[in-house]
Amino acid sequence: PADRQADEHHFADAIVERVIDQPQQLAICRSLGLESLRAHDNVILLSKPAFGPPLYWHQDYMNWNSPAAATPWPTKIFLSYYMTDTTRTNGCLRVIPGTHTRRIDLHDNLPDAHGAEIQALEDFSHLAFRDRDDAIDVPMRAGDLLIGDARLMHGAWPNQTDQRRTLILAWHDVFQFPQPPTWWTGDVPEVVATADPEASYQPTRTPVHYPA
């Protein structure tokens, strides 16, 4: 929000509210059945510099200790607004489909997302950067909007060009845990159905219990 105090990493700007309340974006979310959207009060400008390195495999979710991590539907989503055409050449997103609800080997072998250990990695042959048969690229065009579950395992290719690759990232909580979406007709995991909505859990980037 515009009244937020600026510091080295946070700059107050009225454009934040324009981004998170953008009518076309809200209409798209409604059409996807994303109910009870609650926007975080900031947006993040992500810019991979010219000839920037790859981004390691990781998940941005921090509520792994909570039964909310076991929902078949999302409880936190990211919205990425692409400011430039983005391909593998200049560092497009890559994802491993299904990893928001299905456990794979990386869940047990990666250092915590954005922690000191993984940030210090310089060996790009490390499994945190390695290509995989189950991964797909997500090329985008300038002006495109990407919506994803915060639990999804993702990374990015290196930028092999002499131009920055830029996007705007916004976060939203979605649905009212532990209630399922109004349109949900599938099973509800018992750990979700019996969850205490008032309980609090220690935040962690380590997916210890979930996905199963």
Secondary structure as GFF3:
##gff-version 3
##sequence-region A 1 212
A	DSSP	alpha_helix	15	20	.	.	.	ID=ss1
A	DSSP	alpha_helix	23	31	.	.	.	ID=ss2
A	DSSP	beta_strand	38	48	.	.	.	ID=ss3
A	DSSP	beta_strand	55	58	.	.	.	ID=ss4
A	DSSP	three_ten_helix	67	70	.	.	.	ID=ss5
A	DSSP	beta_strand	76	82	.	.	.	ID=ss6
A	DSSP	beta_strand	93	95	.	.	.	ID=ss7
A	DSSP	alpha_helix	105	109	.	.	.	ID=ss8
A	DSSP	alpha_helix	116	119	.	.	.	ID=ss9
A	DSSP	beta_strand	136	138	.	.	.	ID=ss10
A	DSSP	beta_strand	145	149	.	.	.	ID=ss11
A	DSSP	beta_strand	154	156	.	.	.	ID=ss12
A	DSSP	beta_strand	165	173	.	.	.	ID=ss13
A	DSSP	alpha_helix	190	193	.	.	.	ID=ss14
###
